[in-house]
Amino acid sequence: MIRKIAITGPESTGKSALAALLADHYQTVWVPEYAREYLDKKGPDYQLKDILQIAKSQLASEKNMAIKANGWLFCDTELIVTKIWAEYVYKTCPSWIEQQLEKQDHDLYLLCDIDIPWEPDPLREHPGLRQFFFDWFYKELKTRNKPFEVVSGLGIERVSNAIKLITQRFH
């Protein structure tokens, strides 16, 4: 049995680092954020159809990495991220994403707090809206009745806090 943990939340909250460090701690694999790879190749200009392609590829990556997982699979982002991104930028979300969200089956969502400093990056867009987006993620997880915990702390403390939350949930 594989436990799937989704690392989610606003931009620049340490999702990628946390996913990689948790995978290392649990001696397993993690699913990188496909949007970063896609936009690194395509450039920062994107359309709604690109968000849909990113969502589909993110799910495919998750399925591929699940085969390699050693009891745990850590996912850097998931479909709530693409839903919020599409709704914020385009005021709509493709129905395919909404349908897949209903099927999304992560065992736990770790919602990354905004307590770490913003790090500029060419693909990040909204440094002044982190609280706004954090609240939106929180509401989405609550409304969808997803099992989630907020993870906070700086550096290794954040990883330790995430491990504690995972341990409390599954042991």
URVEN-V561243 format. One record per backbone hydrogen bond with DSSP energy under -0.5 kcal/mol. CO is the residue of the C=O (numbers start at 1). NH is the residue of the N-H. Records with the same first field share a line. If there is no record, write none. Layout:
# URVEN-V561243
CO: NH / NH
This chain:
# URVEN-V561243
2: 4
3: 5 / 73
4: 6 / 107 / 108
5: 75
6: 8 / 110
7: 77
8: 112
10: 13
14: 18
15: 19
16: 20
17: 21
18: 22
19: 23
20: 24
21: 25
22: 26
23: 28
24: 27
29: 74
30: 32
31: 76
32: 34
33: 36 / 37
34: 38
35: 39
36: 40
37: 41
38: 42
39: 43
44: 46
47: 50 / 51
48: 52
49: 53
50: 54
51: 55
52: 56
53: 57
54: 58
55: 59
56: 60
57: 61
58: 62
59: 63
60: 64
61: 65
62: 66
63: 67
64: 68
65: 68 / 69
69: 71
71: 3
72: 29 / 70
73: 5 / 75
74: 31 / 76
75: 7 / 77
78: 81 / 82
79: 83
80: 84
81: 85
82: 86
83: 87
84: 88
85: 89
86: 90 / 92
87: 91
94: 97 / 98
95: 99
96: 100
97: 101
98: 102
99: 103
100: 103 / 104
108: 6
109: 111 / 149
110: 8 / 112
111: 151
118: 120
121: 124
126: 129
127: 130
129: 133
130: 134
131: 135
132: 136
133: 137
134: 138
135: 139
136: 140
137: 141
138: 142
139: 143
140: 144
141: 146
142: 145
146: 148
147: 109
149: 111 / 151
151: 113
154: 157
155: 158 / 159
156: 160
157: 161
158: 162
159: 163
160: 164
161: 165
162: 166
163: 167
164: 168
165: 169
166: 170
167: 171
